[in-house]
Amino acid sequence: MRNFIIMLLITVFFPFIVGFSDDRNIDQVTVQKTILFPEGQIFYPPMANPKEPRTHITYLRLDLPDDKINIGSVGFGDSFGLVRWPGMGEDSAWQISISGAVLAQFNLDADSMDLINADYIIGFPLSYRNGFWSARARIFHQSSHLGDEFLLLPQSPELKMTRLNLSFETIELLGALEWAGFQFTAGPSYIIHTDSDLKPFSAQAGFDYQSRKPVFKPTMRMFVGFLYHSWEETDWNSDYNVKLGINIRSPYTEKRAIQVFGEYYHGNLPFGQFYKLESEYWGIGINVSF
């Protein structure tokens, strides 16, 4: 609960922090009229959040207390802007979108590469930007399902479990401050409905950095992301994820890009019903932004 309160206070006071800053070295958003189906987003979600809707393929080496497993992790998802309209200030804007993703993990050590888990997420983000400060309020639904082969065939004792109907709806609030290539993000979440007996409060905080100097080509830049997450359901255990890689952007539009990255995760696994299993993994992957 203490971590949740801290994240809530940080989120609430982000606008006041920005109000006393003089940094203007980031792209501004200027909206003169309401735009239907706008390109891109005005809030940039944390790069290291494994639950954000993205399209990626990643190889993971999962280290369990008594076993090591090779995992293929895939995700198919994105966020689509529906309407963007001007805010009160010259550099402010609002946007409502729809986002969705399917996130799945496969056991590469099994003969048939068994599906272990699949998470289905759909949400409606409401975003706001005012200069270098931005925020997002999102209500989303998540349901998680174990793979058929995983349930029927022998598995590692640490992964074997009885199927749980893990389905819930969450309200998430994130605030972000951008400065000199960094973006600092923090905020709380609250589960408003669940089919399981889940404790509702969680919180996250982290930062992203993208180099201002290109690597080899003008559209190639190094990036790093760090995210800390804690959930009341897991006794506020610390979960953290780190991503490091190269972002290759299209010279014609910001959204169209490919990220090649390596990542490391430690804490309670972010894979559906395995949220109580403490472990770690490292891996390499490719993320595609359409």
C-alpha positions in Angstrom: 0.0 0.0 0.0 2.9 2.4 0.7 4.2 2.0 -2.8 0.8 2.6 -4.3 0.4 5.9 -2.3 3.9 7.0 -3.4 3.0 6.4 -7.1 -0.3 8.2 -6.7 1.4 11.3 -5.2 4.0 11.4 -8.0 1.3 11.2 -10.6 -0.8 13.9 -9.0 2.1 16.3 -8.7 3.6 15.8 -12.2 1.9 18.9 -13.6 3.3 21.1 -10.9 6.8 19.7 -11.5 6.5 20.5 -15.2 5.2 24.0 -14.4 8.6 25.0 -12.9 10.7 23.6 -15.8 12.1 25.6 -18.7 13.1 22.7 -20.9 11.6 22.9 -24.4 13.8 20.5 -26.4 11.1 18.0 -27.4 8.5 17.9 -30.1 5.4 19.9 -29.3 1.8 19.0 -30.2 -0.2 21.7 -31.9 -3.9 20.8 -32.7 -6.0 23.5 -34.3 -9.2 21.4 -34.8 -10.6 18.0 -34.0 -9.0 15.3 -36.0 -10.6 11.9 -36.8 -8.3 8.9 -36.7 -5.1 10.8 -36.0 -1.7 9.4 -36.7 0.4 8.2 -33.7 -0.1 8.8 -30.0 0.4 11.8 -27.8 1.4 9.7 -24.8 4.4 7.4 -25.2 4.0 4.3 -23.0 6.9 2.8 -21.1 9.2 0.8 -23.5 9.9 -1.8 -20.8 6.3 -2.6 -19.9 5.8 -6.2 -21.0 2.0 -5.7 -21.0 1.8 -2.8 -23.4 0.0 -3.6 -26.7 2.9 -4.1 -29.2 3.8 -6.4 -32.0 7.0 -8.3 -31.2 8.8 -11.7 -31.3 11.3 -12.4 -28.5 13.5 -15.3 -27.4 13.6 -15.7 -23.7 15.7 -17.8 -21.4 13.5 -18.4 -18.4 15.4 -19.3 -15.2 13.2 -21.1 -12.7 14.6 -22.0 -9.2 15.1 -25.7 -10.3 15.0 -25.5 -14.1 15.8 -23.4 -17.2 13.4 -23.2 -20.1 13.7 -21.6 -23.6 10.6 -19.5 -24.3 9.3 -18.0 -27.5 7.3 -14.9 -26.6 5.1 -13.2 -29.2 2.8 -10.3 -29.2 0.3 -8.8 -31.7 -1.1 -5.5 -30.7 -1.2 -1.7 -31.2 -3.1 1.4 -30.3 -5.3 3.1 -32.8 -6.2 6.8 -32.4 -9.9 7.5 -32.8 -10.3 11.3 -32.1 -7.8 14.0 -31.2 -8.9 17.5 -30.2 -7.3 20.7 -28.9 -6.7 21.4 -25.3 -6.8 24.7 -23.4 -3.2 25.7 -24.2 -1.4 26.2 -27.5 0.7 23.0 -27.0 -2.0 20.9 -25.4 -4.2 18.2 -26.9 -6.5 15.3 -25.9 -6.9 12.0 -27.7 -9.0 8.9 -27.2 -7.9 5.6 -28.7 -8.6 1.9 -28.8 -5.8 -0.6 -28.0 -5.6 -4.3 -28.0 -3.1 -7.2 -27.9 -2.6 -10.9 -27.7 0.5 -11.9 -25.8 1.6 -15.5 -25.9 4.5 -17.7 -24.7 5.6 -21.0 -26.2 7.8 -23.7 -24.7 10.6 -24.1 -27.3 12.0 -27.2 -25.5 8.8 -29.2 -26.1 8.5 -31.3 -29.2 5.5 -29.4 -30.4 6.5 -26.0 -29.0 3.5 -26.1 -26.6 1.6 -22.9 -26.0 2.0 -22.1 -22.3 -0.1 -19.0 -21.8 -2.0 -16.4 -23.8 -3.2 -13.0 -22.5 -5.9 -11.1 -24.3 -6.0 -7.3 -23.6 -8.3 -4.6 -24.9 -8.6 -1.1 -23.6 -9.7 2.5 -24.3 -6.9 5.0 -23.4 -7.6 8.7 -22.9 -4.4 10.7 -23.4 -3.4 14.3 -22.7 -0.3 16.3 -23.6 0.8 19.8 -22.6 4.2 20.5 -23.9 6.7 18.1 -22.3 4.1 16.7 -19.8 1.7 14.0 -20.8 -0.8 11.6 -19.1 -2.9 8.6 -19.9 -6.0 7.2 -18.2 -6.9 3.7 -19.5 -9.6 1.3 -18.7 -8.8 -2.2 -20.0 -9.9 -5.8 -19.8 -7.5 -8.8 -19.6 -8.2 -12.5 -19.7 -5.6 -15.2 -19.6 -5.7 -18.8 -20.8 -3.4 -21.8 -20.5 -2.5 -23.7 -23.6 -4.2 -27.1 -24.3 -0.9 -29.0 -24.6 0.4 -27.3 -21.5 -2.6 -28.7 -19.5 -2.6 -32.2 -21.1 1.1 -33.0 -21.3 3.7 -33.4 -18.5 5.4 -30.1 -17.7 8.0 -28.8 -15.3 6.6 -29.1 -11.8 7.2 -25.4 -11.2 5.0 -24.4 -14.1 2.3 -27.1 -13.7 -0.9 -25.6 -12.2 -4.7 -25.9 -12.2 -6.4 -23.6 -14.6 -7.7 -20.4 -13.1 -10.3 -18.2 -14.7 -8.1 -15.1 -14.6 -10.2 -12.2 -16.0 -10.4 -8.7 -14.8 -11.0 -5.0 -15.6 -8.5 -2.3 -14.5 -8.3 1.5 -14.4 -4.7 2.7 -14.9 -3.4 6.2 -14.5 0.1 7.2 -15.8 1.8 10.6 -15.8 5.0 11.3 -17.8 7.6 14.1 -17.8 10.0 14.4 -20.7 13.4 16.1 -20.3 16.6 16.0 -22.4 15.9 12.7 -24.1 14.4 11.1 -20.9 10.8 10.3 -20.1 9.9 9.6 -16.5 6.7 7.7 -16.0 4.7 6.7 -12.9 1.2 5.9 -11.8 -1.2 3.6 -10.0 -3.7 1.0 -11.1 -6.9 -0.4 -9.6 -8.8 -3.6 -10.5 -12.5 -2.6 -10.6 -13.8 -6.1 -11.4 -12.4 -9.6 -11.4 -13.7 -13.2 -11.7 -10.9 -14.2 -9.3 -10.1 -13.1 -5.7 -7.4 -10.6 -6.7 -6.2 -7.7 -4.5 -6.8 -4.5 -6.5 -4.0 -2.0 -6.0 -0.7 -1.9 -8.0 1.8 0.8 -9.0 4.6 1.3 -11.6 7.4 3.7 -12.2 10.3 3.9 -14.7 12.1 5.9 -17.3 13.0 5.7 -21.0 15.9 7.3 -22.7 16.6 7.7 -26.4 19.9 9.2 -27.6 19.7 12.4 -29.4 22.7 11.6 -31.5 22.1 9.0 -34.3 23.9 5.7 -34.6 25.3 5.0 -38.1 22.2 6.4 -39.8 20.2 9.5 -38.9 17.1 7.3 -38.2 18.9 4.9 -35.9 19.1 5.8 -32.2 20.0 3.9 -29.1 17.4 3.5 -26.4 17.1 2.1 -22.9 14.0 1.6 -20.7 13.5 0.6 -17.1 10.2 -0.2 -15.4 9.5 -1.0 -11.7 6.2 -2.7 -10.9 4.6 -3.7 -7.6 1.2 -5.4 -6.9 -0.7 -5.8 -3.7 -1.7 -9.4 -4.7 2.0 -10.5 -4.6 2.6 -8.7 -1.3 4.2 -5.7 -3.0 7.1 -7.7 -4.3 9.4 -5.8 -6.6 9.2 -6.6 -10.3 11.6 -4.8 -12.7 12.3 -5.0 -16.4 15.1 -3.5 -18.4 15.3 -3.1 -22.2 18.3 -1.9 -24.3 18.5 -1.6 -28.0 18.4 0.4 -31.3 15.3 2.2 -32.6 15.2 2.3 -36.4 12.6 4.9 -37.5 11.1 5.6 -40.9 12.4 9.0 -42.3 8.8 9.7 -43.3 6.7 9.1 -40.2 7.6 8.7 -36.5 5.3 5.8 -35.8 6.7 3.4 -38.4 9.8 1.8 -36.8 11.6 -1.3 -35.8 13.3 -1.8 -32.4 16.0 -4.5 -31.9 16.5 -5.0 -28.2 17.8 -7.2 -25.4 15.9 -7.4 -22.1 16.1 -8.6 -18.6 13.2 -9.3 -16.1 13.2 -10.2 -12.5 10.2 -10.7 -10.2 6.8 -12.3 -10.4 6.3 -13.4 -14.0 4.0 -11.2 -16.1 2.5 -14.2 -17.9 -1.1 -14.6 -17.0 -1.8 -17.1 -14.3 1.9 -17.4 -13.5 1.8 -14.0 -11.6 2.7 -15.7 -8.3 5.8 -17.5 -9.7 9.0 -15.5 -8.8 11.7 -16.0 -11.5 13.8 -14.1 -14.0 14.5 -14.2 -17.7 16.7 -12.5 -20.3 16.2 -12.4 -24.0 16.5 -10.7 -27.4 13.8 -9.6 -29.7 12.3 -7.4 -32.4 9.4 -5.0 -32.0 7.6 -3.6 -35.0 5.6 -0.3 -34.9 3.1 0.1 -37.7 
